[in-house]
Amino acid sequence: MVDKRTVRDGYDALVDDYAAQRTDDSDDVEALASFLDDLPDGSRLLDAGCGQGIPVLASLDGVSGVGLDISHGQLARASENAPAAALAQGDMTRLPFADDAFDAVTALWSVIHVPEGDHRTVFEEFARVLRPGGRLLLVEGTDEWRGTNPDWLGGGAAMEWHIAGPEATREQLRAVGFEILVERTIGDSLEEDAAWTLFEADC
Ligand SMILES: C[S@@+](CC[C@H](N)C(=O)[O-])C[C@H]1O[C@@H](n2cnc3c(N)ncnc32)[C@H](O)[C@@H]1O
């Protein structure tokens, strides 16, 4: 079971280590650019698990961004990288936003740190804060896996994951009312040969 305090404390401790690894040339950045191109000017976007505001919040143009993250340390860096974005500290299982508040939600490599029993609740929250027809861009794992790394990124802090995998994620997204428009495998910038699943969906 993922311990959210370990995740929060780990991300607080690993701000520089994560920034050093998070390049802007990974597959998700290309997918994000095309996702953002489809949003009309004036749209409102929530980046759930925004980290340091890269790549999502810092690349918005004509779209107003709100970033939510459990880690104060990551948010402090996001305020430097994406000064125009509104930022909130919180847990994506209980989003502090009204129903239908957003046209789009992004969640890149963030739901993978939420305890497995809460994944469906997170997707219900995404559906609740999206207006009807709103869009979701999500990155999940390609294989189900639960695990801990006591010294993630060599930065001396522990990190935990629960990767539900594409089948469970697909089923849960559909169960809470999303229609999956795109599901494909992508790489990442942290690990050579890593494979992840990118979903685009609307509700
Ligand atoms: C791997 S980082 C991804 C950051 C950014 N989305 C990116 O693509 O680089 C995961 C982020 O999710 C945040 N996070 C993990 N669990 C969370 C939760 N329950 N609620 C909100 N944010 C969470 C972490 O603090 C961290 O900033």
The ligand as an SDF file (V2000), in Angstrom:
LIG
                    3D

 27 29  0  0  0  0  0  0  0  0999 V2000
    6.3040   11.8070  -11.2390 C   0  0  0  0  0  0  0  0  0  0  0  0
    5.7750   13.3620  -10.6260 S   0  0  0  0  0  0  0  0  0  0  0  0
    5.0280   14.0350  -12.0870 C   0  0  0  0  0  0  0  0  0  0  0  0
    5.0660   15.5310  -12.1210 C   0  0  0  0  0  0  0  0  0  0  0  0
    4.6340   16.1350  -13.4500 C   0  0  0  0  0  0  0  0  0  0  0  0
    3.2300   15.7940  -13.7230 N   0  0  0  0  0  0  0  0  0  0  0  0
    5.5150   15.6310  -14.5680 C   0  0  0  0  0  0  0  0  0  0  0  0
    4.9740   15.1520  -15.5740 O   0  0  0  0  0  0  0  0  0  0  0  0
    6.7230   15.7430  -14.4540 O   0  0  0  0  0  0  0  0  0  0  0  0
    4.3470   12.9680   -9.6420 C   0  0  0  0  0  0  0  0  0  0  0  0
    3.7460   14.1700   -8.9400 C   0  0  0  0  0  0  0  0  0  0  0  0
    2.4840   13.7840   -8.3870 O   0  0  0  0  0  0  0  0  0  0  0  0
    2.3730   14.3430   -7.0880 C   0  0  0  0  0  0  0  0  0  0  0  0
    1.4230   13.5240   -6.2970 N   0  0  0  0  0  0  0  0  0  0  0  0
    1.5920   12.2550   -5.8740 C   0  0  0  0  0  0  0  0  0  0  0  0
    0.5130   11.8330   -5.1860 N   0  0  0  0  0  0  0  0  0  0  0  0
   -0.3710   12.8670   -5.1980 C   0  0  0  0  0  0  0  0  0  0  0  0
   -1.6820   13.0430   -4.6720 C   0  0  0  0  0  0  0  0  0  0  0  0
   -2.2920   12.0520   -3.9770 N   0  0  0  0  0  0  0  0  0  0  0  0
   -2.3080   14.2190   -4.8630 N   0  0  0  0  0  0  0  0  0  0  0  0
   -1.6790   15.2280   -5.5320 C   0  0  0  0  0  0  0  0  0  0  0  0
   -0.4330   15.1220   -6.0660 N   0  0  0  0  0  0  0  0  0  0  0  0
    0.2190   13.9460   -5.8990 C   0  0  0  0  0  0  0  0  0  0  0  0
    3.7990   14.3110   -6.5520 C   0  0  0  0  0  0  0  0  0  0  0  0
    4.0030   15.1680   -5.4450 O   0  0  0  0  0  0  0  0  0  0  0  0
    4.6070   14.6870   -7.7940 C   0  0  0  0  0  0  0  0  0  0  0  0
    4.8000   16.0710   -7.8990 O   0  0  0  0  0  0  0  0  0  0  0  0
  1  2  1  0
  2  3  1  0
  2 10  1  0
  3  4  1  0
  4  5  1  0
  5  6  1  0
  5  7  1  0
  7  8  2  0
  7  9  1  0
 10 11  1  0
 11 12  1  0
 11 26  1  0
 12 13  1  0
 13 14  1  0
 13 24  1  0
 14 15  1  0
 14 23  1  0
 15 16  2  0
 16 17  1  0
 17 18  1  0
 17 23  2  0
 18 19  1  0
 18 20  2  0
 20 21  1  0
 21 22  2  0
 22 23  1  0
 24 25  1  0
 24 26  1  0
 26 27  1  0
M  CHG  2   2   1   9  -1
M  END
$$$$
